[in-house]
Amino acid sequence: MEMELLNTQQSTRTRLQARLRGHKSDLEKLKRDLKRASSRVSGPTDREELLAGTNGTDLDSASMDQRARLLTGTETLADSSRRLQDSHRIALETGN
């Protein structure tokens, strides 16, 4: 991706480099969050408890909050990936 930026105009390059740094930072943060969240779930019983709640009841508020944050993180990661792909495509089109 960085190689494509070298072939762009300076004004465009600066803007795209800033966006790329932001996307990389977001991606690294989301990877850390995902790793941290996945390390907390040690086995299928923990996962089942998280999804089913205790004794088959609804999820408690802490579990719901964690689930909501994980879903938000997943959506942010998908959006960041899409924007990175768009930036890459634009950089390739600009270079040609």
KATAGI-V970611 format. One record per pair of residues at least 12 apart in sequence whose C-alpha atoms are under 7 Angstrom apart, sorted by sequence separation. I is the first residue (numbers start at 1). J is the second residue. D is the distance in Angstrom with one decimal. If there is no record, write none. Layout:
i=I j=J d=D
i=I j=J d=D
//
This chain:
i=50 j=63 d=6.4
i=30 j=73 d=6.3
i=30 j=77 d=6.7
i=27 j=77 d=6.4
i=23 j=80 d=6.0
i=23 j=84 d=7.0
i=5 j=91 d=6.2
i=8 j=94 d=6.5
i=1 j=88 d=6.1
i=4 j=91 d=5.6
i=8 j=95 d=6.4
i=4 j=92 d=6.3
i=7 j=95 d=5.7
i=4 j=95 d=6.9
//
